[in-house]
Amino acid sequence: MWAGRILCAALSRAPRGCRPQSALAQLRGILEEELEGIREAGTWKSERVITSRQGPRIHVDGVSGGIINFCANNYLGLSSHPEVIQAGLQALEEFGAGLSSVRFICGTQSIHKDLEAKIARFHQREDAILYPSCFDANAGLFEALLTPEDAVLSDELNHASIIDGIRLCKAHKYRYRHLDVADLEAKLQEAQKHRLRLVATDGTFSMDGDIAPLQDICRLASQYGALVFVDDCHATGFLGATGRGTDELLGVMDQVAIINSTLGKALGGASGGYTTGPGSLVSLLRQRARPYLFSNSLPPAVVGCASKALDLLMENNAIVQSMAAKTQRFRRKMEAAGFTISGANHPICPVMLGDARLASCMADDMQKRGIFVIGFSYPVVPKGKARIRVQISAVHRECLSLLERPLTVWSPVFRPTCPSLCGLGQAPSPVCAAVSPTMPRVDVVLLSPYTSGITRGPFHPCAPRAC
C-alpha cells in the first residue's frame, strides 16, 4: 500500500506532457522522411489555386492572364452555366444554407426527394439515394449489401473508392485482371459456391479513359447468376446517345443492376453522389449505409444545381454530341502529331509519358504556355505509367483555337527522338514512323528539357510517340 502511494506521488511530480511531446517529435520525423521521399521520387502533387469560376478559360494564382483549362471533369460545361447557378441561388434562398442534420432525423427536404426521383427516371431505375459524394456511395453500398455468404468480383484497376468500399464488407473478394473477361469468367466459376455474386467495375476508368466491356460482363453475369454493379462517374451525362452512361452506350441498361455515380462532374460539378437501382436495395441503404446515416444532407444549393443540370441534359442532348465530336478531333490530331493517347474514344485523353518527373515538369511548363493540365504519377497510376491527362469539355466550343492551340504547344514541348536509327536528337523519319507498334520494346535515349541531361525510357524503335 505505502509503496503504491509513494509511486503515485512520484509520478504526480513528473513533468506533464513529456511522453506526448516525444511521440509527436517521432511522428514529425517519420512524416518528414516520407514527404522527402515523395519529393525525391518526383511525385509531389502541388495544388494550383484558381481565382475564377470553373470553365474553359480560368485564372490561376501567380499566372498573368487567363489560361485554357484542359483538366477539369466539367464535361458538359455546366459548372458555371447561368441557369445552373441561378437554380443554386434559388434553392439557397428558399431552403437555406444547410440542414444541420442527417437525413433520417430532420435533414430531408422536398428537393432531396425530387432529385432522387429525377435521378431514378434519368437512369430508368426504380429508386435512388443521395450521398455527400460518390466515394461515400461506394463506401456505403458493399458493406450494407454483402455478407460473409456472398462474393464480390472487382476489376484490378477499379477506382480507390470501390476498393475501399469492398474492403469494408465481409464478402469473399475476388480480383480479376483489368478488362479481362476470360479471367472474370474463371473467377465467377470459382465463386459459384457463394450466395450472391456481385461483379463490380468502373464504367470508364478515369486514368486511362478505357471503357469496361459491359456487354461481355453482363453476358457472363447472366450465365453464372451474378449481379452487375457499375461506377459511372466518368460517363454519366455524356456517354451514350442521351448521356445516360456506359450502360446506354453499350446497350445493357436492362442488365446492370446497380449504378453509383456523381453530381460533381458532368451534372453541375458541385458535389454529391448517389446509388440508383432496385427500390428494395435503396430502402436497405437508407437503413444501413453508414455514410448516409452519419453524414449531413446535401446542401440545398448543391441539390438545386444538380437538379437543373439534369433538366438541361434531359431537354436536349445536342451538347453530348458536340463533346463527342471535339473528343474525336483532339485525339486524331494529337496522334497525328506523334503522341500516344491512351483509352477509347472518351473525353479523358491521357498523353502517355512514362516518367513521373517528366510529367510533372511538363505540366508546369504547359501552364506557362497558357495550357492548364496536370501530370499524374504513382500512386494515382502505376509506376512507369505517368501521363498528362487532358480532358475535353463541351464548352471548349468558344473558339477553335481552344482545340488547336494545344497542338502547337505540345509538339515543340515534347518530341520523342530516336538515336538508334535516326541519329541522336533528330526526329524520326517517315520510314521509322511506320515501324510496327508490335515490335519489341527497347530502351532508347530521350532528350527532354525537363530533366537534367538525358533520360532513358522504354520506347518502340523509331516510333514517333511515347509508349
Backbone torsions as a table, in degrees:
resi	resn	phi	psi	omega
1	MET	NA	-52.5	-177.5
2	TRP	-64.7	-35.9	178.5
3	ALA	-63.7	-38.4	178.7
4	GLY	-64.5	-40.0	-179.8
5	ARG	-66.1	-40.1	178.3
6	ILE	-62.7	-42.6	179.7
7	LEU	-63.0	-42.2	-179.8
8	CYS	-64.6	-39.4	179.6
9	ALA	-65.3	-41.2	179.4
10	ALA	-63.5	-41.1	179.8
11	LEU	-67.3	-34.1	-179.1
12	SER	-68.1	-25.5	179.6
13	ARG	-87.6	-7.8	-179.0
14	ALA	-69.5	145.6	180.0
15	PRO	-57.1	130.2	-179.6
16	ARG	-77.9	145.7	173.4
17	GLY	83.7	4.8	-177.8
18	CYS	-64.9	-50.5	-176.2
19	ARG	-66.3	-42.9	176.1
20	PRO	-59.9	-38.6	178.4
21	GLN	-64.0	-41.0	178.7
22	SER	-64.2	-42.5	178.6
23	ALA	-64.8	-38.9	179.3
24	LEU	-65.9	-40.0	177.3
25	ALA	-62.9	-40.1	177.1
26	GLN	-62.2	-43.2	179.0
27	LEU	-61.5	-44.4	-179.8
28	ARG	-59.9	-40.6	179.1
29	GLY	-63.2	-42.7	179.3
30	ILE	-63.6	-44.9	-177.8
31	LEU	-65.8	-42.4	-179.9
32	GLU	-63.8	-38.1	177.4
33	GLU	-64.1	-41.6	179.0
34	GLU	-65.5	-43.1	-179.8
35	LEU	-65.0	-38.7	178.8
36	GLU	-65.2	-35.7	176.8
37	GLY	-63.0	-37.4	177.7
38	ILE	-65.4	-43.2	179.5
39	ARG	-62.7	-45.6	-177.8
40	GLU	-64.0	-32.1	-179.8
41	ALA	-77.0	-8.6	-179.5
42	GLY	75.9	18.9	-177.9
43	THR	-108.8	15.4	179.4
44	TRP	-67.2	133.7	-176.8
45	LYS	-108.3	112.9	178.3
46	SER	-95.8	147.3	179.4
47	GLU	-98.9	120.8	174.7
48	ARG	-85.7	132.9	-173.4
49	VAL	-95.2	116.9	179.2
50	ILE	-88.2	134.5	-177.6
51	THR	-113.5	21.6	-179.1
52	SER	-142.1	-178.8	172.6
53	ARG	-67.2	158.9	172.5
54	GLN	-71.3	140.3	179.6
55	GLY	176.1	-174.2	-179.8
56	PRO	-67.7	-29.5	173.4
57	ARG	-121.6	131.6	-178.1
58	ILE	-133.7	167.9	173.8
59	HIS	-112.6	133.6	-176.7
60	VAL	-120.5	135.8	179.7
61	ASP	-55.8	129.1	178.5
62	GLY	90.3	-4.2	179.5
63	VAL	-118.5	123.9	-179.5
64	SER	-77.3	136.3	179.3
65	GLY	79.5	171.5	178.6
66	GLY	-82.0	153.1	177.0
67	ILE	-127.4	157.4	-178.4
68	ILE	-83.1	129.2	-175.1
69	ASN	-97.9	113.4	178.5
70	PHE	-120.8	31.1	-179.6
71	CYS	-136.8	12.5	179.0
72	ALA	-89.6	156.2	172.6
73	ASN	-86.9	21.7	-176.9
74	ASN	-82.8	61.0	-168.0
75	TYR	-57.9	-41.4	-177.4
76	LEU	-98.3	0.1	179.1
77	GLY	71.4	23.4	-175.5
78	LEU	-89.5	-4.9	-177.1
79	SER	-60.0	-32.0	179.9
80	SER	-123.5	23.6	178.2
81	HIS	-65.9	132.3	-175.7
82	PRO	-58.0	-37.3	179.4
83	GLU	-70.6	-34.1	177.2
84	VAL	-67.5	-43.8	178.4
85	ILE	-62.1	-44.1	-179.6
86	GLN	-63.4	-38.0	177.8
87	ALA	-64.0	-38.4	176.5
88	GLY	-64.8	-42.2	178.6
89	LEU	-64.3	-39.7	179.6
90	GLN	-65.5	-42.9	178.4
91	ALA	-65.3	-38.6	177.6
92	LEU	-61.3	-43.8	-179.0
93	GLU	-67.8	-40.7	-173.8
94	GLU	-83.6	-37.0	-172.5
95	PHE	-113.8	-3.6	175.4
96	GLY	92.6	-180.0	-176.7
97	ALA	-77.3	-31.4	-178.1
98	GLY	-173.4	179.0	-174.6
99	LEU	-103.3	-17.4	-177.2
100	SER	52.9	36.8	-176.3
101	SER	-165.3	159.5	169.7
102	VAL	-81.6	168.2	-173.0
103	ARG	-61.7	-43.8	-169.9
104	PHE	-80.1	-8.1	177.9
105	ILE	-93.9	-77.5	175.7
106	CYS	-146.2	45.0	-175.1
107	GLY	-119.3	15.7	178.9
108	THR	-110.3	117.8	175.4
109	GLN	-106.8	168.3	-179.5
110	SER	-59.8	-33.9	-178.5
111	ILE	-68.8	-28.6	175.8
112	HIS	-66.5	-45.3	179.9
113	LYS	-67.2	-37.9	178.9
114	ASP	-63.7	-42.2	-179.6
115	LEU	-67.5	-40.2	177.9
116	GLU	-61.4	-41.4	177.5
117	ALA	-65.8	-38.1	-179.9
118	LYS	-66.6	-40.8	177.4
119	ILE	-61.4	-43.9	179.8
120	ALA	-62.5	-41.7	178.0
121	ARG	-64.5	-42.5	-178.9
122	PHE	-58.9	-44.2	-178.4
123	HIS	-87.3	-2.3	-178.4
124	GLN	58.6	45.7	176.1
125	ARG	-117.3	174.8	-174.7
126	GLU	-77.5	-38.8	-174.7
127	ASP	-158.1	170.4	179.0
128	ALA	-149.2	156.2	179.6
129	ILE	-134.5	133.9	-178.0
130	LEU	-89.5	147.1	174.6
131	TYR	-132.4	165.0	175.1
132	PRO	-61.4	-27.0	178.6
133	SER	-159.1	167.1	174.9
134	CYS	-71.8	-26.1	173.9
135	PHE	-58.1	-42.6	177.1
136	ASP	-67.0	-36.9	178.3
137	ALA	-61.6	-41.6	177.5
138	ASN	-70.3	-34.3	177.4
139	ALA	-68.0	-28.3	-176.8
140	GLY	-88.5	-26.2	-170.0
141	LEU	-71.5	-57.6	-167.6
142	PHE	-66.8	-41.2	-179.5
143	GLU	-64.7	-37.8	-178.6
144	ALA	-75.6	-32.3	-173.2
145	LEU	-89.2	-42.0	-168.8
146	LEU	-102.0	145.3	-179.9
147	THR	-119.6	176.5	176.1
148	PRO	-61.0	-13.4	177.4
149	GLU	-82.6	-10.2	-170.8
150	ASP	-106.4	176.8	178.5
151	ALA	-139.5	145.3	174.4
152	VAL	-125.1	134.0	-177.2
153	LEU	-116.7	117.6	-168.7
154	SER	-121.7	136.9	172.5
155	ASP	-62.0	138.0	-174.3
156	GLU	-65.1	-18.9	179.7
157	LEU	-108.0	21.7	176.6
158	ASN	-59.7	156.8	-179.8
159	HIS	-59.5	151.0	-177.8
160	ALA	-55.8	-33.7	-179.2
161	SER	-67.9	-34.0	175.3
162	ILE	-67.7	-45.2	179.8
163	ILE	-59.6	-47.0	-179.7
164	ASP	-65.7	-38.4	177.8
165	GLY	-63.1	-41.0	178.6
166	ILE	-65.7	-37.3	178.4
167	ARG	-59.1	-30.4	-177.1
168	LEU	-74.8	-21.8	-176.9
169	CYS	-89.5	165.0	-176.9
170	LYS	-102.2	10.2	179.1
171	ALA	-71.3	161.1	173.5
172	HIS	-70.8	138.0	-170.8
173	LYS	-114.3	128.5	176.5
174	TYR	-123.4	140.1	178.0
175	ARG	-122.8	123.6	179.2
176	TYR	-106.4	155.3	-177.5
177	ARG	-62.5	149.2	-172.1
178	HIS	-56.2	120.5	177.3
179	LEU	60.2	15.9	-174.6
180	ASP	-95.2	97.9	-175.8
181	VAL	-71.5	-27.3	176.6
182	ALA	-65.9	-43.4	177.8
183	ASP	-67.3	-37.2	176.2
184	LEU	-61.0	-42.3	179.5
185	GLU	-62.8	-40.7	178.1
186	ALA	-61.6	-39.9	179.2
187	LYS	-69.4	-36.5	177.3
188	LEU	-65.0	-39.1	176.6
189	GLN	-62.4	-41.1	179.4
190	GLU	-66.9	-29.8	-174.7
191	ALA	-90.5	7.6	-177.6
192	GLN	-62.7	-20.5	-177.6
193	LYS	-75.9	-8.8	-176.2
194	HIS	-93.7	160.5	-176.8
195	ARG	-66.3	-64.7	175.8
196	LEU	-107.9	145.9	174.1
197	ARG	-125.5	121.7	-178.3
198	LEU	-118.4	117.9	175.4
199	VAL	-88.9	121.9	-176.6
200	ALA	-114.6	127.1	179.8
201	THR	-149.9	149.8	164.7
202	ASP	-67.7	145.7	171.6
203	GLY	-72.6	-49.9	172.7
204	THR	-122.9	133.3	-179.9
205	PHE	-89.4	116.4	-163.2
206	SER	-68.4	-27.3	-178.0
207	MET	-81.5	-25.7	-176.7
208	ASP	-113.7	-14.3	-179.5
209	GLY	70.7	18.1	177.6
210	ASP	-94.8	156.2	-171.2
211	ILE	-112.5	136.4	-179.0
212	ALA	-64.0	141.1	178.4
213	PRO	-77.3	72.4	-171.5
214	LEU	-64.1	-30.4	178.5
215	GLN	-62.0	-45.9	179.0
216	ASP	-69.9	-39.0	179.1
217	ILE	-62.4	-44.1	-179.8
218	CYS	-67.7	-36.0	176.8
219	ARG	-62.5	-45.1	178.1
220	LEU	-66.2	-38.6	179.2
221	ALA	-61.7	-42.1	177.7
222	SER	-65.5	-40.1	-178.8
223	GLN	-65.7	-36.1	-174.9
224	TYR	-110.0	15.7	174.3
225	GLY	64.6	46.7	-179.0
226	ALA	-117.0	161.5	173.4
227	LEU	-98.8	154.6	179.3
228	VAL	-117.2	128.1	174.9
229	PHE	-116.0	136.1	179.7
230	VAL	-129.3	128.3	167.9
231	ASP	-91.7	112.8	-171.1
232	ASP	-112.8	33.1	-176.3
233	CYS	-58.4	-38.2	-177.4
234	HIS	-99.0	34.2	176.6
235	ALA	-145.9	-31.3	-177.3
236	THR	-60.0	125.4	176.9
237	GLY	103.0	-17.6	-173.8
238	PHE	-145.7	-13.8	173.1
239	LEU	-97.3	146.3	-174.5
240	GLY	92.4	161.4	-174.9
241	ALA	-58.9	-35.4	-179.3
242	THR	-117.1	16.2	175.1
243	GLY	78.4	19.0	-176.8
244	ARG	-85.2	-3.8	171.2
245	GLY	118.3	-170.9	-175.1
246	THR	-67.0	-30.3	179.1
247	ASP	-68.1	-33.8	173.9
248	GLU	-72.1	-43.2	179.8
249	LEU	-54.7	-40.6	-174.7
250	LEU	-102.0	6.8	173.2
251	GLY	71.2	34.9	-178.1
252	VAL	-128.4	31.1	-177.3
253	MET	-59.4	-31.9	-178.5
254	ASP	-85.0	0.2	-177.1
255	GLN	-114.0	-12.0	177.1
256	VAL	-91.8	118.5	-173.0
257	ALA	-76.5	-40.5	-171.2
258	ILE	-134.8	136.0	175.3
259	ILE	-126.7	130.4	167.2
260	ASN	-110.0	139.5	178.0
261	SER	-155.0	-172.3	-170.3
262	THR	-128.7	154.0	169.7
263	LEU	-99.2	-0.4	-171.4
264	GLY	-96.9	10.2	178.3
265	LYS	-123.7	-98.6	-176.5
266	ALA	-69.4	-31.5	-172.6
267	LEU	-90.5	59.6	175.3
268	GLY	102.9	-30.6	171.6
269	GLY	79.1	7.0	-176.6
270	ALA	-82.4	-75.7	-178.2
271	SER	-169.4	176.9	175.6
272	GLY	102.6	150.6	176.1
273	GLY	-145.0	176.6	-178.0
274	TYR	-160.7	161.6	168.0
275	THR	-117.6	134.8	174.5
276	THR	-132.4	140.4	-176.3
277	GLY	171.0	-148.6	-179.7
278	PRO	-58.1	142.2	-179.4
279	GLY	-59.7	-37.5	-179.5
280	SER	-67.1	-34.6	177.0
281	LEU	-65.6	-46.5	179.5
282	VAL	-60.6	-40.1	177.4
283	SER	-61.7	-41.1	178.3
284	LEU	-63.8	-42.0	-179.9
285	LEU	-63.0	-35.4	177.8
286	ARG	-64.8	-24.6	-179.7
287	GLN	-91.5	-28.1	-168.7
288	ARG	-127.5	-17.9	-175.4
289	ALA	-72.0	113.3	-172.3
290	ARG	-63.7	-41.6	177.6
291	PRO	-62.2	-29.1	176.8
292	TYR	-75.2	-43.7	-175.9
293	LEU	-71.5	-29.1	-170.8
294	PHE	-118.2	17.9	177.2
295	SER	-121.8	145.6	175.6
296	ASN	-59.9	153.7	176.9
297	SER	-63.6	156.1	173.5
298	LEU	-60.1	136.5	178.0
299	PRO	-60.7	143.9	-178.2
300	PRO	-54.6	-39.0	-179.5
301	ALA	-61.7	-39.9	178.1
302	VAL	-64.5	-42.7	179.2
303	VAL	-62.4	-43.5	179.7
304	GLY	-62.9	-43.2	178.9
305	CYS	-62.3	-46.8	-178.1
306	ALA	-64.7	-39.4	-179.8
307	SER	-63.7	-42.8	178.2
308	LYS	-66.6	-38.0	178.2
309	ALA	-60.3	-42.1	177.3
310	LEU	-64.8	-39.5	177.2
311	ASP	-59.0	-48.0	-178.9
312	LEU	-60.5	-40.4	-177.8
313	LEU	-68.8	-41.4	-177.1
314	MET	-75.6	-21.3	178.0
315	GLU	-75.2	-35.4	-174.3
316	ASN	-156.5	125.3	-179.2
317	ASN	-101.2	15.4	180.0
318	ALA	-60.9	-33.4	-179.2
319	ILE	-64.6	-31.5	177.7
320	VAL	-66.0	-44.6	-179.4
321	GLN	-66.4	-36.7	179.5
322	SER	-63.0	-42.6	-179.0
323	MET	-67.1	-37.2	179.0
324	ALA	-61.3	-40.8	179.6
325	ALA	-66.3	-40.7	178.7
326	LYS	-65.3	-38.5	178.4
327	THR	-61.3	-48.0	-179.4
328	GLN	-60.9	-40.2	-178.7
329	ARG	-65.9	-46.0	-178.5
330	PHE	-62.0	-47.3	179.7
331	ARG	-60.1	-44.3	-176.8
332	ARG	-62.7	-44.6	-176.8
333	LYS	-73.4	-36.1	178.1
334	MET	-67.0	-41.2	177.7
335	GLU	-65.6	-37.4	177.2
336	ALA	-65.9	-27.8	177.9
337	ALA	-79.3	-5.7	174.0
338	GLY	106.5	14.5	-178.7
339	PHE	-103.3	150.6	173.7
340	THR	-91.8	119.1	178.3
341	ILE	-109.6	118.3	-175.6
342	SER	-78.0	162.1	170.1
343	GLY	88.8	-179.5	179.5
344	ALA	-86.5	-165.6	-177.8
345	ASN	-78.7	69.7	-175.2
346	HIS	-120.8	149.4	178.8
347	PRO	-63.5	-14.8	168.2
348	ILE	-77.0	114.5	-175.5
349	CYS	-121.7	84.9	-177.7
350	PRO	-74.9	120.9	174.9
351	VAL	-87.8	108.6	-170.4
352	MET	-80.0	126.9	-178.8
353	LEU	-120.8	-32.6	177.7
354	GLY	93.4	-55.7	-174.5
355	ASP	-87.8	129.9	-176.1
356	ALA	-65.6	-44.7	-178.5
357	ARG	-65.6	-39.1	177.6
358	LEU	-60.7	-44.3	-179.1
359	ALA	-62.8	-42.7	-179.2
360	SER	-66.4	-47.9	-178.5
361	CYS	-67.1	-37.6	-179.8
362	MET	-65.8	-39.7	177.9
363	ALA	-62.4	-40.2	178.0
364	ASP	-62.4	-41.9	-178.9
365	ASP	-69.4	-36.6	177.6
366	MET	-61.4	-37.5	178.8
367	GLN	-62.5	-39.5	178.0
368	LYS	-64.1	-26.5	-180.0
369	ARG	-90.9	6.1	174.4
370	GLY	94.3	13.8	179.2
371	ILE	-120.3	121.2	-178.4
372	PHE	-95.2	104.5	175.8
373	VAL	-135.6	166.0	-177.5
374	ILE	-126.1	137.5	173.2
375	GLY	-85.2	135.5	178.2
376	PHE	-113.6	135.1	-180.0
377	SER	-146.6	-177.5	179.5
378	TYR	-57.9	137.4	10.1
379	PRO	-93.7	4.9	179.0
380	VAL	-67.3	-36.5	175.0
381	VAL	-128.0	162.4	-179.5
382	PRO	-60.7	153.8	176.8
383	LYS	-59.0	140.0	-178.6
384	GLY	81.8	1.7	-178.7
385	LYS	-117.8	27.2	-180.0
386	ALA	-60.9	146.0	-178.3
387	ARG	-156.5	166.8	167.5
388	ILE	-106.5	122.6	-176.4
389	ARG	-95.3	112.3	176.1
390	VAL	-95.3	135.0	179.8
391	GLN	-124.7	126.6	-178.2
392	ILE	-89.0	140.8	178.2
393	SER	-124.1	152.0	178.1
394	ALA	-61.6	-28.2	-177.6
395	VAL	-82.9	6.6	169.7
396	HIS	-73.4	7.6	178.7
397	ARG	-74.3	-11.8	-172.4
398	GLU	-50.6	-42.0	174.1
399	CYS	-155.7	149.4	-175.1
400	LEU	-60.8	-27.1	-177.9
401	SER	-65.7	-19.6	177.6
402	LEU	-62.9	-28.3	175.9
403	LEU	-93.7	-35.1	-175.5
404	GLU	-78.3	-35.3	-173.2
405	ARG	-59.9	-40.9	177.4
406	PRO	-56.4	-31.5	-178.3
407	LEU	-67.8	-36.7	180.0
408	THR	-77.7	-18.7	179.9
409	VAL	-91.7	-42.5	-175.8
410	TRP	-63.8	-46.4	-170.7
411	SER	-57.4	-49.0	178.2
412	PRO	-73.2	-20.2	-179.2
413	VAL	-73.5	-40.7	-175.9
414	PHE	-144.3	113.9	176.5
415	ARG	-135.9	107.0	179.4
416	PRO	-56.7	143.0	178.4
417	THR	-120.2	157.5	-176.4
418	CYS	-127.3	101.6	-178.1
419	PRO	-79.1	-17.9	-170.2
420	SER	-69.3	-36.1	-178.8
421	LEU	-125.2	-23.3	-172.9
422	CYS	-103.6	-5.3	-177.6
423	GLY	97.0	135.2	-175.5
424	LEU	-57.6	127.1	173.9
425	GLY	82.7	6.6	-179.1
426	GLN	-107.2	149.1	178.9
427	ALA	-67.5	149.8	-179.8
428	PRO	-62.3	145.6	178.2
429	SER	-80.3	164.8	177.7
430	PRO	-57.1	-34.2	179.2
431	VAL	-65.4	-46.5	-179.9
432	CYS	-64.1	-34.3	-177.5
433	ALA	-66.0	-21.2	-178.0
434	ALA	-87.7	0.9	179.9
435	VAL	-60.2	137.0	-177.0
436	SER	-62.8	135.4	178.1
437	PRO	-68.9	-6.8	179.0
438	THR	-87.0	-2.7	179.5
439	MET	-64.8	155.6	179.8
440	PRO	-58.0	144.6	178.5
441	ARG	-83.3	138.3	178.7
442	VAL	-133.7	161.7	176.1
443	ASP	-82.0	124.2	174.9
444	VAL	-126.8	164.1	-177.3
445	VAL	-82.7	136.1	176.5
446	LEU	-119.0	116.5	175.1
447	LEU	-84.0	122.4	-176.1
448	SER	-135.4	137.1	177.1
449	PRO	-74.8	-3.2	-175.1
450	TYR	-102.3	-2.9	-179.9
451	THR	-126.9	155.8	179.7
452	SER	-78.0	113.2	178.8
453	GLY	79.4	-136.6	-173.1
454	ILE	-111.9	136.8	174.0
455	THR	-111.8	160.3	179.6
456	ARG	-122.0	144.8	178.9
457	GLY	-155.9	162.2	-178.8
458	PRO	-78.2	114.2	176.9
459	PHE	-131.5	154.2	170.0
460	HIS	-67.6	144.5	179.1
461	PRO	-56.8	118.5	172.0
462	CYS	68.7	0.7	178.3
463	ALA	-69.0	130.1	-173.3
464	PRO	-81.4	51.9	-179.8
465	ARG	-161.9	155.8	174.8
466	ALA	-77.8	142.4	-174.8
467	CYS	-103.7	NA	NA
